[in-house]
Amino acid sequence: MTHQTQEYDVVIAGGGLAGRSLACFLSREPALTGARILIVDDAGDPYPHRSLIYWHDDALPLPLTPEAAFTSLAVDAGAAPRVLPLRRHRLCLTSSRAVFRCLDDVIDGNPRITRLDARVARVRARAGSAEVVLSDGRRLTASHCFDSSLPPTGITAPLLMSGEVRRVRTAHDAFDPSTATFIDFRSGARHPVHFHCVLPISAREAVVEVTRIVPGTAPDAGFSFDRATSAYLRTVWGVSRYSSVSVERGSIPLGVRPGPARGRHVRIGSPSGVVKATTGYGFTRILRQTRHIASTLASTGSPETPRPSPRFRWYDRPVLRMWERDPELAVEFMRAAFTAGDADLVLDFLDERTTFAQERGLLGSMPVRMLLQPRLWT
Ligand SMILES: Cc1cc2nc3c(=O)[nH]c(=O)nc-3n(C[C@H](O)[C@H](O)[C@H](O)COP(=O)(O)OP(=O)(O)OC[C@H]3O[C@@H](n4cnc5c(N)ncnc54)[C@H](O)[C@@H]3O)c2cc1C
């Protein structure tokens, strides 16, 4: 059977966070008002729920009201946590559903955007265009294809950050809603290494995340996230009875390298390596990536993807190796690194938004000797 080719200015393969953010920012560009845009996505549920944690110090380019926002972070300093004030940043909790609704308010107001519920089989860059082939054989051509769809084999990565997010409710006051516990190894510093993050919604309700970082080739078998959280709540928070309002599980590939640029086939979102290699945070980085692509497409006709800085790849490398080869050393390093300096600067550094002069100051206060061990560089 032959299919007629359909033509667009932009095809967005994958309509998740990156795809919909890009569609939203393209819609806001006056120079692209007439552009015909197609979003192809195969997700059954357009509003999946996933808790999203992020921080920002500038105006977020979305009218998003977070469910909780914090200006103090408790970080594990060994014997006891240290509370660090945030002067510029807010650490926030929202959900993918709330973000998608914000993005769709803009997308649905643009009559030139069409959505197609279909699976992308492959994308090919051609001279002056991109061809998108769907799994049912249909072919689409576009001036540009922006692609966050997963390859059939999934994403391969050196490490996986796997975890569980549990929303818990207690019968008595147990949490301090003014402070988020950002990283806490107190019940999981030793084998198998894991850490917790606690975002209180109220004195009796909190989102508790437990995370492990494991080699991508050996996803953790047999680790019980719920047992780890119940032990942590009991030993660290003195909470032995709670009810679970919801539970989410998932894995984030860490250290994904961006593929080579292929003309008019442009990778965006997770497959482009935009998720931060050492933390798994990607939300605000995806907003920045897609906003930049939309504005450069509008101003020059040629989209520019922000390239990762070689400096930050250099900093990430030994940290990733620590997680791969010596997780207990990684715990020691993380404890020292998070409590070493100004928390706002640490968040900027994790976001790859510091200058070299700031990095010198920050690294000077961290246990850099740990990073310089030859075995972390081979
Ligand atoms: C479990 C988990 C938790 C995370 N939590 C956070 C967090 O708290 N904070 C943070 O900053 N970042 C977080 N991230 C990282 C990052 O922000 C998210 O992964 C983000 O959703 C990535 O956006 P994306 O558009 O690349 O992928 P997605 O949002 O997953 O969108 C990809 C879309 O493409 C569709 N698709 C895939 N293949 C095809 C195909 N062949 N054809 C058609 N459609 C296709 C999918 O159905 C999906 O809708 C998390 C990631 C994961 C996996």
PDBQT file of the ligand as one rigid body, heavy atoms in Angstrom, charges set to zero:
ROOT
HETATM    1  C1  LIG A 401      10.819   8.640  36.342  1.00  0.00    +0.000 C 
HETATM    2  C2  LIG A 401      11.372   9.990  36.004  1.00  0.00    +0.000 A 
HETATM    3  C3  LIG A 401      11.279  11.033  36.939  1.00  0.00    +0.000 A 
HETATM    4  C4  LIG A 401      11.806  12.294  36.619  1.00  0.00    +0.000 A 
HETATM    5  N1  LIG A 401      11.695  13.302  37.543  1.00  0.00    +0.000 NA
HETATM    6  C5  LIG A 401      12.227  14.503  37.263  1.00  0.00    +0.000 A 
HETATM    7  C6  LIG A 401      12.098  15.570  38.205  1.00  0.00    +0.000 A 
HETATM    8  O1  LIG A 401      11.515  15.408  39.292  1.00  0.00    +0.000 OA
HETATM    9  N2  LIG A 401      12.650  16.778  37.908  1.00  0.00    +0.000 N 
HETATM   10  C7  LIG A 401      13.285  17.004  36.726  1.00  0.00    +0.000 A 
HETATM   11  O2  LIG A 401      13.775  18.124  36.491  1.00  0.00    +0.000 OA
HETATM   12  N3  LIG A 401      13.403  16.012  35.798  1.00  0.00    +0.000 NA
HETATM   13  C8  LIG A 401      12.891  14.785  36.037  1.00  0.00    +0.000 A 
HETATM   14  N4  LIG A 401      13.004  13.772  35.099  1.00  0.00    +0.000 N 
HETATM   15  C9  LIG A 401      13.821  14.019  33.873  1.00  0.00    +0.000 C 
HETATM   16  C10 LIG A 401      13.075  14.741  32.721  1.00  0.00    +0.000 C 
HETATM   17  O3  LIG A 401      12.626  16.007  33.142  1.00  0.00    +0.000 OA
HETATM   18  C11 LIG A 401      11.885  13.920  32.213  1.00  0.00    +0.000 C 
HETATM   19  O4  LIG A 401      12.336  12.648  31.789  1.00  0.00    +0.000 OA
HETATM   20  C12 LIG A 401      11.163  14.568  31.020  1.00  0.00    +0.000 C 
HETATM   21  O5  LIG A 401       9.890  13.997  30.917  1.00  0.00    +0.000 OA
HETATM   22  C13 LIG A 401      11.903  14.361  29.700  1.00  0.00    +0.000 C 
HETATM   23  O6  LIG A 401      11.147  14.930  28.676  1.00  0.00    +0.000 OA
HETATM   24  P1  LIG A 401      11.079  14.247  27.224  1.00  0.00    +0.000 P 
HETATM   25  O7  LIG A 401      10.132  15.051  26.416  1.00  0.00    +0.000 OA
HETATM   26  O8  LIG A 401      12.438  13.996  26.715  1.00  0.00    +0.000 OA
HETATM   27  O9  LIG A 401      10.452  12.806  27.490  1.00  0.00    +0.000 OA
HETATM   28  P2  LIG A 401       8.951  12.467  27.818  1.00  0.00    +0.000 P 
HETATM   29  O10 LIG A 401       8.331  13.511  28.657  1.00  0.00    +0.000 OA
HETATM   30  O11 LIG A 401       8.975  11.056  28.324  1.00  0.00    +0.000 OA
HETATM   31  O12 LIG A 401       8.223  12.508  26.399  1.00  0.00    +0.000 OA
HETATM   32  C14 LIG A 401       8.543  11.631  25.354  1.00  0.00    +0.000 C 
HETATM   33  C15 LIG A 401       7.215  11.397  24.593  1.00  0.00    +0.000 C 
HETATM   34  O13 LIG A 401       7.524  10.746  23.370  1.00  0.00    +0.000 OA
HETATM   35  C16 LIG A 401       6.593   9.699  23.168  1.00  0.00    +0.000 C 
HETATM   36  N5  LIG A 401       7.265   8.714  22.317  1.00  0.00    +0.000 N 
HETATM   37  C17 LIG A 401       8.351   7.960  22.617  1.00  0.00    +0.000 A 
HETATM   38  N6  LIG A 401       8.693   7.201  21.554  1.00  0.00    +0.000 NA
HETATM   39  C18 LIG A 401       7.779   7.490  20.573  1.00  0.00    +0.000 A 
HETATM   40  C19 LIG A 401       7.621   7.043  19.238  1.00  0.00    +0.000 A 
HETATM   41  N7  LIG A 401       8.453   6.145  18.672  1.00  0.00    +0.000 N 
HETATM   42  N8  LIG A 401       6.591   7.563  18.520  1.00  0.00    +0.000 NA
HETATM   43  C20 LIG A 401       5.757   8.486  19.060  1.00  0.00    +0.000 A 
HETATM   44  N9  LIG A 401       5.865   8.952  20.322  1.00  0.00    +0.000 NA
HETATM   45  C21 LIG A 401       6.882   8.460  21.059  1.00  0.00    +0.000 A 
HETATM   46  C22 LIG A 401       6.271   9.192  24.574  1.00  0.00    +0.000 C 
HETATM   47  O14 LIG A 401       5.037   8.525  24.606  1.00  0.00    +0.000 OA
HETATM   48  C23 LIG A 401       6.263  10.494  25.364  1.00  0.00    +0.000 C 
HETATM   49  O15 LIG A 401       4.978  11.074  25.370  1.00  0.00    +0.000 OA
HETATM   50  C24 LIG A 401      12.459  12.519  35.367  1.00  0.00    +0.000 A 
HETATM   51  C25 LIG A 401      12.535  11.455  34.459  1.00  0.00    +0.000 A 
HETATM   52  C26 LIG A 401      12.002  10.226  34.761  1.00  0.00    +0.000 A 
HETATM   53  C27 LIG A 401      12.127   9.105  33.735  1.00  0.00    +0.000 C 
ENDROOT
TORSDOF 0
